[in-house]
Amino acid sequence: MAVTSVCVYCGSRMGKNPSYEAAAQTLGMGLANAGLRLVYGAGDVGLMGTVARAAQAAGGETFGVIPEHLVKREVGKRDLTTYVVTETMHERKKVMLYNADAVLLLPGGMGSLDELFEAITWRQLGLHNKPIVILNTDGYWDPLRALMDHVVQQDFAGADHASCILWAQTPEEAIAALT
């Protein structure tokens, strides 16, 4: 299956390390330059806003999905190619995943982890077979990788479940893994 649209999960904050913002900007531009549509949480703040603005600046197509209760809280970015408002967070995650051919995780918090684990679980259950890439900027997700390895080692998940995740160190590696 050719990837034409990438669901990006990332923080609504910038985080402490400036390299997270730089990676989000590089990724947004890279997605657009590769002709890949950005599907994301429609926020105009944090890494979400950074990746979207970068994709737009490079002429990329953007598809944002935000639940009604977050429109004002996250300052919803309305100048997207497509802007969808959902009733619930669950509906947001479903619309985002169903409108993308792949998943890509940047640094983020609990919401990003929730989105990632739902995408992984849905893949394990056979609901999709989309590639999942984790962009491990400056080792941000090293503890997550160790946890996933531990879960497999303790036989709560099969090695095939962990192997469906592709790891990248740079935005360029992440995009190359999808194209």
C-alpha positions as CSV (number, residue, x, y, z in Angstrom):
1,M,0.0,0.0,0.0
2,A,1.4,3.4,-1.0
3,V,1.5,5.9,1.7
4,T,0.0,9.3,0.7
5,S,-1.3,10.5,4.1
6,V,0.4,10.4,7.5
7,C,-1.3,10.7,10.9
8,V,1.1,12.6,13.2
9,Y,0.8,12.3,16.9
10,C,2.7,14.9,19.0
11,G,2.6,17.3,21.9
12,S,0.4,20.3,22.3
13,R,3.4,21.7,24.1
14,M,6.9,22.4,22.8
15,G,8.8,20.4,25.5
16,K,12.1,21.5,27.1
17,N,14.5,20.5,24.3
18,P,14.6,22.9,21.3
19,S,15.4,19.9,19.1
20,Y,11.8,18.7,19.4
21,E,10.5,21.9,17.7
22,A,13.2,21.7,15.1
23,A,12.3,18.1,14.3
24,A,8.6,19.0,14.1
25,Q,9.4,21.8,11.7
26,T,11.7,19.6,9.5
27,L,9.1,16.8,9.5
28,G,6.2,19.1,8.4
29,M,8.3,20.5,5.6
30,G,9.5,17.0,4.7
31,L,6.0,15.5,4.5
32,A,4.9,18.3,2.2
33,N,8.0,18.0,0.0
34,A,7.4,14.3,-0.3
35,G,3.7,14.9,-1.3
36,L,2.4,13.4,1.9
37,R,-0.8,14.8,3.5
38,L,-0.5,15.7,7.2
39,V,-3.3,14.3,9.3
40,Y,-3.1,15.6,12.9
41,G,-5.0,16.9,15.9
42,A,-5.8,20.4,14.4
43,G,-4.0,22.3,17.2
44,D,-2.2,25.5,16.6
45,V,0.0,25.2,19.6
46,G,3.0,23.2,20.6
47,L,4.6,20.7,18.3
48,M,1.2,20.2,16.6
49,G,1.1,23.8,15.5
50,T,4.8,23.7,14.4
51,V,4.4,20.6,12.2
52,A,1.2,22.0,10.6
53,R,2.6,25.5,9.9
54,A,5.8,23.9,8.4
55,A,3.7,21.7,6.2
56,Q,1.6,24.6,5.1
57,A,4.6,26.8,4.4
58,A,6.0,24.1,2.1
59,G,2.7,23.9,0.2
60,G,1.5,20.7,1.9
61,E,-2.0,19.5,2.4
62,T,-3.3,19.5,6.0
63,F,-6.2,17.5,7.5
64,G,-6.9,18.5,11.1
65,V,-9.3,16.8,13.5
66,I,-10.3,18.3,16.9
67,P,-13.1,17.5,19.4
68,E,-15.5,20.4,20.2
69,H,-14.3,20.7,23.8
70,L,-10.7,21.4,22.7
71,V,-11.4,23.9,19.9
72,K,-10.7,26.9,22.3
73,R,-8.4,25.1,24.7
74,E,-5.9,24.1,22.1
75,V,-6.6,27.1,19.8
76,G,-7.8,25.0,16.9
77,K,-6.0,25.7,13.6
78,R,-8.8,26.5,11.2
79,D,-6.8,27.5,8.1
80,L,-6.1,23.9,7.1
81,T,-7.0,22.2,3.8
82,T,-9.5,20.1,5.8
83,Y,-10.8,21.0,9.3
84,V,-13.0,18.5,11.1
85,V,-14.7,19.0,14.5
86,T,-15.8,15.8,16.3
87,E,-17.9,15.3,19.4
88,T,-15.5,13.2,21.3
89,M,-11.8,12.4,21.7
90,H,-12.5,8.8,20.7
91,E,-14.1,10.0,17.5
92,R,-11.1,12.3,16.9
93,K,-8.7,9.4,17.1
94,K,-10.8,7.2,14.8
95,V,-11.2,9.9,12.1
96,M,-7.5,10.7,12.2
97,L,-6.4,7.1,11.9
98,Y,-9.0,6.2,9.2
99,N,-7.9,9.2,7.1
100,A,-4.2,8.3,7.0
101,D,-2.1,5.5,5.5
102,A,0.5,5.6,8.3
103,V,1.1,6.7,11.9
104,L,4.1,8.8,13.0
105,L,4.8,9.7,16.6
106,L,6.9,12.8,17.6
107,P,7.7,13.8,21.2
108,G,4.5,14.4,23.2
109,G,2.7,13.6,26.4
110,M,-0.1,11.4,27.7
111,G,-2.4,12.2,24.8
112,S,0.2,11.3,22.3
113,L,0.8,8.0,24.1
114,D,-2.9,7.3,24.2
115,E,-3.1,7.8,20.5
116,L,-0.1,5.7,19.8
117,F,-1.2,2.8,21.9
118,E,-4.7,2.8,20.4
119,A,-3.1,2.7,16.9
120,I,-0.9,-0.2,18.0
121,T,-3.8,-2.1,19.7
122,W,-6.0,-1.6,16.6
123,R,-3.2,-3.0,14.5
124,Q,-2.7,-6.0,16.8
125,L,-6.5,-6.7,16.5
126,G,-6.3,-6.6,12.7
127,L,-8.3,-3.4,12.3
128,H,-5.5,-1.9,10.2
129,N,-2.1,-2.8,8.8
130,K,-0.6,0.7,8.6
131,P,3.0,1.4,9.3
132,I,3.8,3.0,12.7
133,V,6.9,5.0,13.0
134,I,8.3,6.5,16.2
135,L,10.6,9.5,15.7
136,N,13.0,9.2,18.7
137,T,14.4,12.8,18.7
138,D,17.4,13.0,21.0
139,G,16.3,9.7,22.6
140,Y,13.0,11.1,23.9
141,W,11.3,7.8,23.5
142,D,14.1,5.6,24.8
143,P,12.1,4.8,28.0
144,L,9.1,3.8,25.9
145,R,11.2,1.5,23.8
146,A,12.6,-0.1,27.0
147,L,9.0,-0.5,28.3
148,M,7.9,-2.2,25.1
149,D,10.8,-4.5,25.2
150,H,10.0,-5.4,28.8
151,V,6.3,-6.1,27.9
152,V,7.5,-8.5,25.2
153,Q,10.1,-10.1,27.5
154,Q,7.5,-10.7,30.1
155,D,5.3,-12.4,27.4
156,F,2.4,-9.8,27.6
157,A,2.9,-9.1,23.9
158,G,4.4,-11.1,21.1
159,A,7.6,-10.0,19.4
160,D,5.6,-9.5,16.2
161,H,3.6,-6.8,18.0
162,A,6.7,-4.8,18.9
163,S,8.3,-5.4,15.5
164,C,5.5,-3.6,13.7
165,I,6.9,-0.4,15.1
166,L,9.6,1.3,13.0
167,W,12.1,3.5,14.9
168,A,13.7,6.6,13.4
169,Q,16.2,9.1,14.8
170,T,15.6,11.9,12.4
171,P,12.6,13.3,10.5
172,E,14.4,12.3,7.2
173,E,14.6,8.7,8.4
174,A,11.0,8.7,9.5
175,I,9.8,9.9,6.1
176,A,12.1,7.5,4.3
177,A,10.6,4.6,6.3
178,L,7.2,5.6,4.9
179,T,8.1,6.2,1.2
